[in-house]
Amino acid sequence: MRVAIDGLVLGGAGSGVERAVEQMAGAMACIDGLEVGLVCTPAYAERARAAGLQPLVAPACTQSRAGRILFEQLLMSGRLRKQAWPLLHGPAYIVPPMFRGVSVVTVYDLIALQYPQWCKVSNVAHFRFMLPASMAAAGIIIAPSQTVADSICNAFPRLAPKVRLVHLGIGEQFRRVDDAGQIEQVRRRYCLPERFVLCLGNIEPRKNLPAVVAAFEQVVESEDVHLVIAGPKAWKCRSIRRRIAQSPRTDRIHMPGNIAEADLPALYSMSALLVQWSLYEGVGLPPLEAMACGTPTIVSDGGALAELAGQAAEIVPLPDPEALADGILRLLRDEMRRKQIAKDGARLAARWTWPDHARRVAGLYKEASGG
């Protein structure tokens, strides 16, 4: 079986979706009986080869978002047809409706459709038009959580028979780092404090960071701890950054920016705990990665966080920051509880692997092809 995977999103800042696409594609390359081509930018071609994938190199213009969209919608289908790729997987929300072969699409959430106030205007315009068309064109729609599967079925009832739940994986590199030298090296690289609570992800509205900062301001009154908010500045983040800058405890809040993927296991491992108190997540990889590194985690009940991580994390329901502050304090002060949920988290995370994800997706390729 020959399948082309649309990897044009790869090579950017390393968002959760990009990391999921990269890990999935690499795992697909190890499936026996499957020839995998990766549609990618010229800059990513060598990495594709190193992962065991056949690079299907797109024009250089696809390194810009506008160029990528135009190529996907106008030219990619014709190229794949000429090169005899009969099956296309869009692992980042989109497959071109013009594609005449069999297609599968992975949809991580419907945020741009359901909560446009949290998104860039350009994303809302793009996904309002392209996402329903992509799901309608695809033979199978992959959802990474039951929450997302239900959202798709409720919003588009006619598509319900095509929806399949397939959990994502956690990279093998996410394991506890006990090497003091490696920990100290990463600490110095990002100027991190000794004891801190970690938030990781794009700086954007649905991450609910102003509420996390409000909770931290209460925590720091009685605990000697810092807050590290790591991740790239994304959309609509000006008011968030202003709130952080105006905090009376801004001296205890650190924003090191984007963290190299190779440094993430050490970052998780040195954290006192991870907090992801998002308003909504279709998946949310940081809690699962932190669990794999033995780091206790607090999540909200927004979207799929409680569904996926709740068996081994503290769940603090939205929206009261005081409740979050109480949850953080309880966890910081209860050593036995921290150890127990860290142990439970590591056990839960061990069930999430990219090889297993790839095997299940390969089975869906056969189903979509009628095999």
C-alpha positions as CSV (number, residue, x, y, z in Angstrom):
1,M,0.0,0.0,0.0
2,R,1.3,3.5,-0.9
3,V,0.2,6.5,1.2
4,A,1.2,10.1,0.9
5,I,1.2,12.1,4.1
6,D,0.8,15.9,3.9
7,G,3.6,17.1,6.1
8,L,3.8,20.7,4.9
9,V,3.2,22.0,8.4
10,L,6.5,20.5,9.5
11,G,9.6,22.6,10.1
12,G,8.0,25.4,12.1
13,A,8.1,26.3,15.8
14,G,7.1,22.8,16.8
15,S,3.5,23.2,18.0
16,G,1.6,20.2,19.4
17,V,0.1,19.4,16.0
18,E,3.5,19.6,14.3
19,R,5.0,17.3,16.8
20,A,2.1,14.8,16.4
21,V,2.4,14.9,12.6
22,E,6.2,14.3,12.8
23,Q,6.0,11.4,15.3
24,M,3.1,9.8,13.4
25,A,4.8,10.0,10.1
26,G,8.1,8.5,11.5
27,A,6.1,5.7,13.1
28,M,4.3,5.0,9.8
29,A,7.6,4.5,8.1
30,C,8.2,1.4,10.2
31,I,5.0,-0.4,9.2
32,D,5.7,-3.4,7.1
33,G,4.0,-3.4,3.7
34,L,3.5,0.3,3.7
35,E,5.3,2.7,1.4
36,V,5.1,6.2,2.9
37,G,5.7,9.5,1.0
38,L,5.8,12.7,2.9
39,V,4.8,15.9,1.1
40,C,7.2,18.4,2.6
41,T,9.0,21.7,2.0
42,P,12.5,21.6,0.5
43,A,13.9,22.5,3.9
44,Y,12.4,19.4,5.5
45,A,13.3,16.9,2.8
46,E,16.5,15.7,4.5
47,R,14.8,15.1,7.8
48,A,12.1,13.1,6.0
49,R,14.8,10.8,4.4
50,A,16.4,10.4,7.8
51,A,13.1,9.2,9.2
52,G,12.7,6.6,6.5
53,L,10.2,8.5,4.5
54,Q,10.2,9.2,0.8
55,P,10.2,13.0,0.5
56,L,7.7,14.4,-2.0
57,V,9.2,17.8,-2.2
58,A,6.8,20.8,-2.7
59,P,7.8,24.1,-4.2
60,A,9.7,26.6,-2.0
61,C,6.7,28.8,-1.8
62,T,5.1,26.3,0.6
63,Q,7.4,27.5,3.4
64,S,4.9,30.4,3.8
65,R,1.4,29.6,5.1
66,A,-0.3,31.3,2.1
67,G,1.9,29.3,-0.3
68,R,1.2,26.1,1.5
69,I,-2.6,26.6,1.3
70,L,-2.5,27.4,-2.4
71,F,-0.3,24.4,-3.2
72,E,-2.5,22.1,-1.1
73,Q,-5.7,23.2,-2.7
74,L,-4.6,23.8,-6.3
75,L,-1.6,21.7,-7.2
76,M,-0.9,18.9,-4.7
77,S,-3.7,16.6,-5.9
78,G,-2.5,16.7,-9.5
79,R,1.1,16.0,-8.5
80,L,0.1,13.0,-6.4
81,R,-2.1,11.6,-9.2
82,K,0.8,11.8,-11.6
83,Q,3.2,10.1,-9.2
84,A,0.6,7.3,-8.5
85,W,-0.1,7.9,-4.9
86,P,-3.6,6.6,-4.5
87,L,-4.1,7.4,-0.8
88,L,-3.6,10.7,1.0
89,H,-3.6,11.3,4.7
90,G,-4.1,14.9,5.9
91,P,-2.8,14.7,9.5
92,A,-3.3,18.4,10.2
93,Y,-7.0,19.0,9.6
94,I,-7.0,19.4,5.8
95,V,-7.2,17.2,2.7
96,P,-7.9,18.9,-0.6
97,P,-11.4,18.2,-1.9
98,M,-9.9,18.0,-5.4
99,F,-8.0,14.8,-4.5
100,R,-9.6,11.9,-6.5
101,G,-8.1,9.0,-4.6
102,V,-8.8,7.7,-1.1
103,S,-8.2,10.2,1.7
104,V,-8.1,10.2,5.5
105,V,-8.0,13.3,7.7
106,T,-7.0,13.8,11.3
107,V,-9.0,16.5,13.2
108,Y,-7.6,17.6,16.6
109,D,-10.5,19.9,17.5
110,L,-13.2,22.2,16.0
111,I,-12.0,25.2,17.9
112,A,-11.9,27.5,14.9
113,L,-15.6,26.7,14.3
114,Q,-16.9,26.5,17.9
115,Y,-14.7,29.2,19.6
116,P,-13.6,31.7,16.9
117,Q,-12.9,34.3,19.6
118,W,-9.8,32.3,20.6
119,C,-8.4,32.1,17.1
120,K,-6.7,34.2,14.5
121,V,-9.1,35.8,12.1
122,S,-7.2,34.2,9.2
123,N,-7.5,30.7,10.8
124,V,-11.2,31.1,11.3
125,A,-11.8,32.1,7.7
126,H,-9.6,29.2,6.4
127,F,-11.1,26.5,8.6
128,R,-14.7,27.6,8.3
129,F,-14.4,26.9,4.6
130,M,-11.8,24.1,4.4
131,L,-12.4,21.9,7.5
132,P,-16.0,20.9,6.7
133,A,-15.1,20.3,3.1
134,S,-12.1,18.2,4.1
135,M,-14.1,16.1,6.5
136,A,-16.8,15.6,3.8
137,A,-14.2,14.6,1.2
138,A,-12.3,12.1,3.5
139,G,-13.2,8.5,3.6
140,I,-12.3,8.3,7.4
141,I,-12.0,11.1,10.0
142,I,-9.5,10.4,12.8
143,A,-10.3,12.0,16.2
144,P,-7.6,11.8,18.9
145,S,-10.1,11.9,21.8
146,Q,-13.7,11.0,22.5
147,T,-14.4,14.7,23.2
148,V,-13.4,15.6,19.6
149,A,-15.2,12.6,18.1
150,D,-18.4,13.7,19.9
151,S,-17.9,17.3,18.8
152,I,-17.6,16.3,15.1
153,C,-20.6,13.9,15.3
154,N,-22.7,16.6,17.0
155,A,-21.8,19.4,14.6
156,F,-21.9,17.2,11.5
157,P,-24.2,14.3,12.1
158,R,-24.0,13.0,8.6
159,L,-20.2,12.5,9.0
160,A,-20.6,10.4,12.2
161,P,-20.2,7.0,10.4
162,K,-16.8,8.1,9.2
163,V,-15.4,9.1,12.6
164,R,-12.8,6.9,14.3
165,L,-11.2,7.4,17.7
166,V,-7.4,6.8,17.7
167,H,-5.4,8.1,20.6
168,L,-2.1,9.8,19.9
169,G,1.3,8.6,21.2
170,I,4.0,9.9,23.5
171,G,7.6,10.0,22.1
172,E,10.0,7.5,23.6
173,Q,12.3,10.5,24.5
174,F,9.8,11.5,27.2
175,R,11.3,9.7,30.2
176,R,12.5,10.9,33.6
177,V,15.8,12.7,33.5
178,D,17.9,12.1,36.6
179,D,21.2,13.3,35.2
180,A,22.0,16.4,37.4
181,G,24.5,17.7,34.8
182,Q,21.9,17.6,32.0
183,I,19.3,19.2,34.3
184,E,21.6,22.0,35.2
185,Q,22.6,22.6,31.6
186,V,19.0,23.0,30.6
187,R,18.3,25.2,33.6
188,R,21.2,27.5,32.7
189,R,20.2,27.6,29.0
190,Y,16.8,29.0,29.8
191,C,17.7,30.8,33.0
192,L,15.2,28.8,35.0
193,P,14.7,29.0,38.8
194,E,15.3,26.1,41.2
195,R,11.6,25.3,42.2
196,F,8.8,26.2,39.8
197,V,5.4,25.3,38.4
198,L,5.4,24.9,34.7
199,C,2.9,25.9,32.0
200,L,3.9,24.8,28.5
201,G,2.3,25.7,25.1
202,N,1.6,28.5,22.7
203,I,0.9,31.9,24.4
204,E,-2.7,32.3,23.2
205,P,-6.2,32.9,24.7
206,R,-7.5,29.4,25.2
207,K,-4.5,28.5,27.4
208,N,-6.2,30.6,30.1
209,L,-2.9,32.0,31.4
210,P,-4.3,35.2,33.1
211,A,-6.2,32.9,35.4
212,V,-3.1,30.7,36.0
213,V,-1.2,33.9,36.9
214,A,-4.0,35.0,39.3
215,A,-3.8,31.6,41.0
216,F,-0.1,31.8,41.2
217,E,-0.2,35.2,42.9
218,Q,-2.1,33.5,45.7
219,V,0.2,30.5,45.8
220,V,3.3,32.6,46.1
221,E,2.0,34.3,49.2
222,S,2.8,31.2,51.2
223,E,5.1,29.1,49.1
224,D,8.6,29.7,47.9
225,V,8.0,28.8,44.2
226,H,8.2,30.4,40.8
227,L,6.0,30.1,37.7
228,V,7.6,29.3,34.3
229,I,5.4,30.0,31.2
230,A,7.2,28.4,28.3
231,G,6.3,28.4,24.7
232,P,6.2,30.7,21.6
233,K,4.2,33.9,21.5
234,A,1.2,33.1,19.3
235,W,-1.9,35.0,18.4
236,K,-3.9,37.5,20.5
237,C,-1.2,37.3,23.2
238,R,-0.7,41.0,23.8
239,S,-3.2,41.3,26.6
240,I,-1.9,38.1,28.2
241,R,1.7,39.4,28.2
242,R,0.4,42.7,29.6
243,R,-1.3,40.9,32.5
244,I,1.9,39.0,33.2
245,A,4.0,42.2,33.1
246,Q,1.6,43.9,35.5
247,S,1.5,41.1,38.0
248,P,2.7,42.2,41.5
249,R,4.8,39.0,41.5
250,T,6.3,39.4,38.0
251,D,9.7,38.9,39.6
252,R,8.6,35.3,40.1
253,I,7.2,34.7,36.6
254,H,9.6,33.5,33.9
255,M,8.9,33.4,30.1
256,P,11.9,31.6,28.5
257,G,10.1,31.4,25.1
258,N,10.1,28.3,22.9
259,I,11.9,25.2,24.3
260,A,13.8,23.0,22.0
261,E,12.2,19.6,21.8
262,A,15.4,17.8,22.9
263,D,15.2,19.9,26.2
264,L,11.6,19.1,27.0
265,P,12.2,15.9,29.0
266,A,14.7,17.7,31.3
267,L,12.3,20.7,31.6
268,Y,9.4,18.4,32.7
269,S,11.7,16.5,35.0
270,M,12.9,19.5,36.9
271,S,9.4,21.0,37.3
272,A,7.7,20.7,40.7
273,L,4.5,20.1,38.7
274,L,2.8,21.0,35.4
275,V,-0.4,23.0,35.1
276,Q,-2.5,23.0,32.0
277,W,-5.6,24.9,32.9
278,S,-6.8,25.5,29.4
279,L,-10.3,26.6,28.5
280,Y,-10.4,23.8,25.9
281,E,-8.0,21.2,24.5
282,G,-8.8,18.6,21.9
283,V,-5.9,16.5,23.2
284,G,-3.2,18.4,25.1
285,L,0.1,16.6,24.9
286,P,2.1,18.4,27.7
287,P,0.2,16.7,30.5
288,L,0.8,13.3,29.0
289,E,4.5,14.0,28.3
290,A,5.0,15.4,31.8
291,M,3.4,12.2,33.2
292,A,5.8,10.1,31.1
293,C,8.6,12.1,32.8
294,G,7.2,11.4,36.3
295,T,6.0,15.0,36.8
296,P,2.7,15.4,38.7
297,T,0.1,17.3,36.7
298,I,-2.9,19.5,37.2
299,V,-5.5,19.9,34.4
300,S,-8.7,21.7,33.9
301,D,-12.0,20.1,32.8
302,G,-11.8,22.0,29.5
303,G,-12.3,19.8,26.5
304,A,-10.5,16.4,26.5
305,L,-8.0,17.1,29.4
306,A,-9.9,15.3,32.0
307,E,-10.8,12.5,29.6
308,L,-7.2,11.8,28.7
309,A,-5.2,12.8,31.7
310,G,-7.7,12.7,34.5
311,Q,-7.1,9.2,35.6
312,A,-3.7,10.2,36.8
313,A,-3.8,14.0,37.3
314,E,-5.5,16.4,39.7
315,I,-8.5,17.9,37.9
316,V,-9.4,21.4,39.0
317,P,-12.7,22.5,37.3
318,L,-12.9,25.9,35.6
319,P,-13.2,28.8,36.1
320,D,-12.2,29.8,39.7
321,P,-8.5,30.8,40.1
322,E,-8.9,30.3,43.8
323,A,-9.7,26.7,43.3
324,L,-6.6,26.3,41.1
325,A,-4.5,28.0,43.8
326,D,-5.8,25.6,46.4
327,G,-5.1,22.7,44.1
328,I,-1.5,23.8,43.4
329,L,-0.9,24.4,47.1
330,R,-2.2,20.9,48.1
331,L,0.0,19.2,45.6
332,L,3.1,21.2,46.5
333,R,2.7,20.4,50.1
334,D,1.6,16.8,49.9
335,E,4.7,14.8,49.0
336,M,2.9,11.4,49.2
337,R,0.2,12.6,46.8
338,R,2.7,14.0,44.4
339,K,4.6,10.7,44.3
340,Q,1.4,8.7,43.8
341,I,0.0,10.7,40.9
342,A,3.5,10.8,39.4
343,K,3.5,7.0,39.5
344,D,0.0,6.8,38.2
345,G,0.8,9.2,35.4
346,A,3.9,7.3,34.3
347,R,1.8,4.1,34.2
348,L,-0.9,5.8,32.1
349,A,1.6,7.4,29.7
350,A,3.2,4.1,29.0
351,R,0.0,3.0,27.2
352,W,0.3,5.8,24.7
353,T,2.9,4.9,22.0
354,W,3.4,6.2,18.4
355,P,4.0,2.6,17.0
356,D,0.5,1.6,18.3
357,H,-1.0,4.8,16.9
358,A,0.6,4.0,13.5
359,R,-0.6,0.4,13.5
360,R,-4.2,1.6,14.1
361,V,-4.0,4.3,11.5
362,A,-2.5,1.8,8.9
363,G,-5.6,-0.3,9.6
364,L,-7.8,2.6,8.8
365,Y,-6.0,3.1,5.5
366,K,-7.0,-0.4,4.6
367,E,-10.5,0.2,5.7
368,A,-10.8,3.5,3.7
369,S,-9.4,1.6,0.7
370,G,-12.0,-1.1,1.1
371,G,-9.4,-3.7,1.9
